[in-house]
């Protein structure tokens, strides 16, 4: 081996901020009641599964997909009532779209601003793309601190502001008037991330025409298409036409396009499942707030955040009972002793509550 070859290591070539990162961890879940990833727990009706099976059997997977995904975009316009004049950009989940947005504004010294705690990929992708990152703390009850946000916007002049609406991992829907004030105060681009729109009582999608610097991002993952990895960004052609230059060709494959189109033909089925999840969410929330030593936060998403003493120990006991939820303890100072549970089926929710109560009794 030559001296040059022996000197080539990741440490010698990669940026130090990347070397300092830890990869996004997805824990194994085989054999577990899986309530950690905000997925829709309900399978599709048998008739619809049969239609999808036939569709995929006849798919031309030997050919590249439609690069424009025109039929799929039209289906999305129909089910979302997209305002006239607004356009759509498709992504491999919303993660790809966040990365594309960050790449687009990554001039030297540019800043991406968000709130904390929020979706961890906002900060990670800012590091990936070399952006300066500013995270403005939420209040003690995880609400927007509007004076702090406006001060940070004035100080840092962010090129991009990302706001999850509802927020992940806290589940709450920020005050719409405060979000509007942030949009109006920002000279850069504001993206409202509505990944959990199907479970929430409000949306900025109908208001896209009001604000020239507003885009709305959504994913269909939480609605029952997590395995398809399909997200979209909505806004004016002035913005999306430029962002399309950064989208890699054929980023949404043949099968995701075909299956998503079919599912959107049956959008009512998915929305009915979302309504069931909202009813189950209320049941689960009432059980959590009625449990001694548990503080749960109201949620407009398909999960619930709660705080409990010895959270990591409780998390491990739940795993020993075959129930996997999300341990947020240690991830951010504001999330000390916090856990997050996805709303599952009725049986899964009951099993989780029993396992939680048993775990608490072991601590008594």
C-alpha positions, 0 to 999 in steps of 0.5 A, a space after each residue: 500500500 502506498 503512503 497516499 493510499 494509507 493516508 486516505 481516511 474518512 477523517 482526512 476527507 470529510 467535513 468535521 461537522 459531518 464526522 461529528 454527526 450520528 446517523 438517524 437511528 431506526 430501531 429493529 421492530 420485528 415481533 413488536 407492537 410498533 408504535 414508534 414511527 407515526 405510521 397508519 396502523 390499518 391495512 387497506 381493504 382486501 378489494 383495494 389490495 387486489 386492485 393494487 396487486 393487479 396494477 403492479 403486476 402490469 407495471 412497466 418496471 423495465 421503463 423509467 417512470 414519468 419524470 413529470 408524474 403529471 397524472 399523480 400531480 393531477 390526483 394530488 391537486 384534486 384531493 387537496 383542493 390546491 388553490 388555482 395557480 399553485 404548482 406541485 413538486 414531488 419528492 421521495 418523502 418530505 426528507 428529500 424535499 427538505 434537503 432540496 430546499 436547503 441546497 437551494 438556499 445554501 449560499 455562504 453564510 445563509 441560515 436555516 431557522 426553525 424551532 426546538 424541539 422539532 423534526 430532527 432532520 431540519 438541523 441534520 440537513 442544515 449540517 449536510 448542506 453547510 448551512 448555519 442553523 438557528 433553533 429558537 426554543 419553544 415555550 415550556 408548553 411547546 408553544 411558539 415564543 413569538 417575540 423570540 422568533 421575531 427577534 431571531 429573524 431580525 438578527 439572523 435574516 434566515 434564508 429559510 424558515 421551517 415550521 412543522 404544523 402540527 409540530 413533531 415530536 410535540 404534536 401541537 398545532 401552533 397559533 395560526 396568527 403567530 405563524 402568519 406573523 413569522 411569514 410576514 416578518 421573514 424576508 426569506 422563504 417560509 415552509 410550513 411542514 404539514 406532514 400530519 395534516 390529515 389529523 389536524 384542524 387547520 392548514 396553510 395550504 388554502 392560504 398559499 396565494 396570500 403570501 409570496 414567500 410561503 410554501 407548504 410541504 406535505 407527505 402521504 406517509 402518515 395517511 397510509 403510504 409510508 412504504 411508498 415514500 411520497 411527499 410534495 411541496 406546493 406553491 407558486 411556479 416562481 419558486 417551484 420552477 427554480 427548485 425543480 432544477 435541483 430535483 433529481 430525475 426519476 426521483 419518484 419510481 414507477 410503482 410509487 406513482 401507480 400505487 399512489 394514484 390508485 390510493 388517491 382514487 380511494 382517498 375517502 378510504 384513507 380519510 376514514 382511517 384518519 378519522 378512526 385514528 383521531 377517535 383512537 387518539 382521544 381515547 389514548 389521550 384520556 387514558 394517559 392523562 388519567 394515569 398517575 405521574 404521567 403528563 400528556 400533551 394534547 395532540 393534533 397529529 397521530 401520536 401523543 407526547 408524554 412525560 414520565 419519571 424514569 422515562 428511559 427505564 419505562 421505555 425499556 420495560 415497555 420493550 420487554 413487554 413487546 411494545 416499541 414507542 419512541 424514547 425522546 429522553 436525552 434527545 433535547 433538554 426540553 424533552 427530558 423524561 419524555 416518550 412519544 407513542 403513535 396512535 395504533 389500533 384499538 387493540 394496540 392502544 389497549 396493550 400499550 396502556 396495560 404495559 405502561 401501567 404494569 411498568 409503572 407498578 414495577 417502579 412503585 
